[in-house]
Amino acid sequence: MTPVLLLASGGLDSTTVAYWLHEKGETILPIFFDYGQHCVETEWATLHHVLPKTRVIAPRRIDISGIFCGSKSRLIAEPNLWLDNVDDSDLYIPYRTLLFFSCAAAVAQTVKLTQVYSGFINSNHAKELDCSATFLNSLDALAENVGPVRFNMPFRDKTKTEIVELARGLEVPIGSTFSCQVYSDIPCGACPNCVERIKAIEGAGLAT
């Protein structure tokens, strides 16, 4: 069976897509972007731990960190929450999502694949223009004018709570996924990703 390519980070959303694809009988080629994020090694290790154990090709790590060299974003320069005040604007990285999709399309066409999947959702806290519903919904039209690769975001209209509920049904190792924006080793519990995740888990009735 021809594999599908998956943008994978070890986070809840992309891991749930992996299990969703696995249930459908797809073979998955995960690609992981090292864009200089301070938590890159934690994400990379987590990814290997949380992916399904069958029909998954060894994840491919792609280094694009030089693009954001010198960035002051707190996704790259890890803050000290005891000393630093971090707000949403400090987590901004320009054109990151657009870059991910462009690179994924290039990889896919290079290895003769046509289907690229991601776990992007229309998050309420995303401030980047290339994370907006308008941008995500325009990707297919953009790709049609460039080449044969098609982007699939099966959960883009779901809420985070719905993702958690779906993940539970697919037996995703929810507690082992990682998506903190501020700390490189353990979830901070205070960044937008952590807060959204905690609220979703509570909303799905999984909080203890």
C-alpha positions as CSV (number, residue, x, y, z in Angstrom):
1,M,0.0,0.0,0.0
2,T,1.3,3.5,-0.9
3,P,2.1,5.3,2.4
4,V,0.7,8.7,3.4
5,L,2.9,11.4,4.8
6,L,2.1,12.8,8.3
7,L,3.4,16.0,9.9
8,A,4.1,14.6,13.3
9,S,5.4,16.3,16.5
10,G,4.5,13.9,19.3
11,G,1.7,16.2,20.3
12,L,-1.9,15.1,20.9
13,D,-3.4,16.3,17.6
14,S,-0.9,14.7,15.2
15,T,-0.7,11.5,17.3
16,T,-4.4,11.2,17.1
17,V,-4.3,11.5,13.3
18,A,-1.7,8.8,13.3
19,Y,-4.0,6.4,15.2
20,W,-6.9,7.4,13.0
21,L,-5.0,6.6,9.8
22,H,-3.7,3.4,11.4
23,E,-7.3,2.3,12.1
24,K,-8.1,2.9,8.4
25,G,-5.3,0.6,7.4
26,E,-2.9,3.3,6.1
27,T,0.8,3.0,6.2
28,I,2.3,6.2,7.6
29,L,5.5,8.1,6.9
30,P,5.9,10.6,9.7
31,I,8.0,13.7,9.1
32,F,9.3,15.8,12.0
33,F,10.6,19.3,11.7
34,D,13.4,20.6,13.8
35,Y,12.9,24.3,13.5
36,G,15.2,25.2,16.4
37,Q,12.5,24.7,19.1
38,H,14.0,24.3,22.6
39,C,12.0,21.2,23.2
40,V,13.1,19.5,20.0
41,E,14.7,16.4,21.6
42,T,11.8,15.9,24.0
43,E,9.4,16.1,21.0
44,W,11.6,13.7,18.9
45,A,11.8,11.1,21.7
46,T,8.1,11.5,22.4
47,L,7.2,10.9,18.8
48,H,8.9,7.6,18.7
49,H,7.2,6.5,21.9
50,V,3.6,7.5,21.0
51,L,3.2,6.4,17.4
52,P,1.4,3.2,16.5
53,K,3.7,0.2,16.6
54,T,2.7,-1.2,13.2
55,R,2.4,0.2,9.6
56,V,4.6,3.2,10.6
57,I,7.8,3.9,8.6
58,A,10.7,5.2,10.7
59,P,10.1,8.9,11.3
60,R,12.1,11.3,9.2
61,R,13.7,14.3,10.9
62,I,14.1,17.4,8.8
63,D,16.3,20.2,10.1
64,I,15.1,23.7,9.1
65,S,16.4,25.4,12.2
66,G,18.7,27.7,10.3
67,I,15.7,29.6,9.0
68,F,14.9,30.9,12.5
69,C,18.4,31.4,13.7
70,G,18.4,34.5,16.0
71,S,14.7,34.3,16.7
72,K,13.6,35.8,20.0
73,S,10.5,33.6,20.1
74,R,10.1,31.8,23.4
75,L,9.5,28.6,21.4
76,I,13.1,28.8,20.5
77,A,14.7,30.7,23.4
78,E,13.5,28.8,26.5
79,P,12.2,31.2,29.2
80,N,12.6,31.0,32.9
81,L,9.0,31.4,34.2
82,W,10.3,32.4,37.6
83,L,11.9,35.5,36.0
84,D,10.3,36.1,32.6
85,N,6.8,37.2,31.7
86,V,5.6,35.3,28.6
87,D,2.5,36.2,26.6
88,D,1.1,34.9,23.3
89,S,3.1,37.3,21.2
90,D,6.3,35.9,22.6
91,L,5.5,32.5,21.1
92,Y,5.1,33.8,17.5
93,I,7.3,32.3,14.7
94,P,6.6,33.9,11.3
95,Y,5.3,31.6,8.5
96,R,6.0,28.4,10.4
97,T,2.9,26.6,9.4
98,L,3.2,27.7,5.8
99,L,6.8,26.5,5.9
100,F,5.8,23.1,7.3
101,F,3.2,22.5,4.6
102,S,5.6,23.7,1.8
103,C,8.4,21.4,3.0
104,A,6.0,18.5,3.5
105,A,4.7,18.9,-0.1
106,A,8.2,19.0,-1.4
107,V,9.1,15.8,0.5
108,A,6.0,14.0,-0.6
109,Q,6.5,14.8,-4.2
110,T,10.2,13.9,-4.0
111,V,9.3,10.4,-2.7
112,K,6.3,10.1,-5.1
113,L,3.6,10.4,-2.5
114,T,0.5,12.6,-3.0
115,Q,-1.3,12.7,0.4
116,V,-0.1,14.8,3.3
117,Y,-1.9,14.7,6.6
118,S,-1.7,17.0,9.6
119,G,-3.4,17.4,12.9
120,F,-3.9,21.2,12.6
121,I,-7.2,22.4,14.1
122,N,-8.7,25.9,14.1
123,S,-7.4,26.6,17.6
124,N,-8.9,29.5,19.5
125,H,-5.5,30.6,20.8
126,A,-3.5,30.5,17.5
127,K,-2.5,34.1,16.6
128,E,-0.5,33.3,13.5
129,L,-2.2,34.2,10.2
130,D,-1.1,30.8,8.7
131,C,-3.0,29.0,11.5
132,S,-6.3,30.8,10.8
133,A,-9.3,29.0,9.4
134,T,-9.1,31.1,6.3
135,F,-5.5,30.0,5.6
136,L,-6.1,26.3,6.4
137,N,-9.2,26.2,4.2
138,S,-7.3,27.7,1.3
139,L,-4.5,25.2,1.2
140,D,-6.2,22.8,-1.2
141,A,-6.8,25.5,-3.7
142,L,-3.2,26.7,-3.4
143,A,-1.9,23.1,-3.9
144,E,-4.0,22.5,-7.0
145,N,-2.1,25.2,-8.8
146,V,1.3,23.9,-7.8
147,G,1.4,20.1,-8.1
148,P,-0.2,16.7,-7.3
149,V,0.2,16.8,-3.5
150,R,-3.0,17.2,-1.5
151,F,-3.3,18.4,2.1
152,N,-5.6,16.6,4.5
153,M,-6.6,18.0,7.9
154,P,-9.3,15.7,9.0
155,F,-9.8,17.3,12.4
156,R,-9.5,21.0,11.4
157,D,-13.2,21.6,12.3
158,K,-13.0,19.8,15.6
159,T,-12.5,21.3,19.1
160,K,-9.7,20.2,21.3
161,T,-12.2,18.4,23.5
162,E,-13.5,16.4,20.5
163,I,-9.9,15.5,19.7
164,V,-9.5,14.1,23.2
165,E,-12.7,12.1,23.0
166,L,-11.6,10.7,19.6
167,A,-8.2,9.9,21.0
168,R,-9.7,8.0,23.9
169,G,-11.7,5.9,21.5
170,L,-8.6,5.2,19.4
171,E,-6.6,4.3,22.5
172,V,-4.1,7.0,21.9
173,P,-1.6,7.3,24.8
174,I,-2.8,10.8,25.6
175,G,-0.8,11.2,28.7
176,S,2.4,10.5,26.9
177,T,2.0,13.1,24.2
178,F,3.9,16.4,24.6
179,S,3.0,19.9,23.2
180,C,4.2,22.4,25.8
181,Q,5.4,25.7,24.3
182,V,7.4,27.0,27.2
183,Y,9.4,24.2,28.8
184,S,11.7,21.8,27.0
185,D,11.2,18.8,29.2
186,I,8.0,18.8,31.3
187,P,4.7,20.6,30.5
188,C,4.5,24.0,32.2
189,G,0.7,23.9,32.6
190,A,0.4,27.6,31.8
191,C,1.2,28.2,28.1
192,P,-1.7,28.4,25.6
193,N,-1.1,24.8,24.4
194,C,-1.0,23.4,28.0
195,V,-4.1,25.4,29.1
196,E,-6.1,24.3,26.0
197,R,-5.0,20.7,26.6
198,I,-6.0,20.7,30.3
199,K,-9.4,22.2,29.5
200,A,-10.0,19.7,26.8
201,I,-9.1,16.7,29.0
202,E,-11.4,18.1,31.7
203,G,-14.2,18.7,29.1
204,A,-13.9,15.1,28.0
205,G,-14.2,13.9,31.6
206,L,-10.7,12.4,31.8
207,A,-9.3,14.6,34.5
208,T,-8.7,13.0,37.8
